[in-house]
């Protein structure tokens, strides 16, 4: 009747006991099929409901014997998740079928979602096409709007708590930290200050202010920001610096981080992540309505295939030979691919901007004051001097295409906000290119110069130092 399950988790001593015990083949009436996920306090199993025959997910928790405070809190959280979950009936919220709390354990039986948590698609090398990301968040907006109308605030919206199936249908999970707005906050013992995941918490949540539905909309805005850019709006080396930025600083514009995004997303995300509650979206329906206005500007599914093609092109170029794969994906997000016809000026003398780019294929001519300096082809970088200069962005040369050219333009503003690893990689690679060109230029200058003075080897007189 029992099956041995070995678990190795960074958990507290009082919790290790039940993780190492024999796990039953059944939890209540539900037949365990396999383990779906493990955490410090709970395990989620895939199980079968013998009554309906359907597969379900069962979250099981056991209460520790030597920490009554933690056990009471876990019991309370399970009560919240069970009661709140059964009240919410929406296609984009995971359904709760059953909740049982016993003396030593508790379990919740919920809808099984065959898919990925949204945090899988938050990595820079696995970002969804823009229209899919916006479509998923659109549906989440409507789900949170439903929850609010039922008097529920989730308080822990983050990618790990949003499951996505094969049809891009999101399912919001884990209402264990939910706040019941229908109770008096001053009387509600389920209100636990400081809950949530710091990177996704709203300013008012960090400051322990009373919460309403707008805190979930802020967190959902952070999730959308991450899905579109592959990074969080605020990054810091420690918790204190992170919370300071969330409370006091404005996030960057997403179009600065990803120039391929529609400009309209900037104002939507600004409103979703407003620090001033009066200027933030009032409800999920408002948020969803604005998202629908920009969705038609998005690319279709072929965008992913195009990204893979572009990645392969960069991977095969000598300029990007030293870049890690994850850095190349980041390059794709901060760059614009330009198909340029012949005799078009990519850069003009006297202009002031710091963007630079790499010639994917084609040829260009570099000139100064109307005199040809050199011609560059595939894999060569142009415009790097103005980017590297610490204070002067004035262009000292003109670059004109000699034939139809595919040009990868790197947005300097987006690069300034990129990861430190990518910034350092670009600095080293560009500096190497500049030094190589300077060496070649020195050789050209030397060929047109007068004969050099021939010197003799210097004599080196060695003297012993006095004792």
Buried (B, 14 or more C-beta within 10 A) or exposed (E): EEEEBEBEEEBEEBBBEBBEEEBEEBBBEBBBBEEBEBEEBBBBBBBBBEEEEEBBBBBBBBBBEEBEEBBEBBBBBBBBBBBBBBBBEBEBBBBBBBBBBEEEBBBBBBBBBEBBBBBEBBEBBEBBBBBBBBBBBBBBBBBBBBBBEBBBBBBBBBBBBBBBEEEBBBBBBBBBBBBBBEEEEEEEEBBBEEBBBBBBBBBBBBEEEEBBBBBBBBBBBBBBBBBBBBBBBBEBEEEEEBBBBBBEEEBBBBBBBBBBBBEBBBEBBBBBBBBEBEEBBBBBBBBBEBBEEBBEBBEEEEBBEEBEEBBEBBEEBEBBEEBEEBBBBBBBBBBBBBEBEEEBEBBEBEEEBBBBBBBBEBBBBBBEEEEEBBEBEBBBBBBBBBBBEEEEBEBEBBBBBBEEBBBBBBBBBBBBBBBEEBEEBBEEBBEEBBEEBEEEEEEEEEEEEEEEEEEEEEEEEEEEEEE
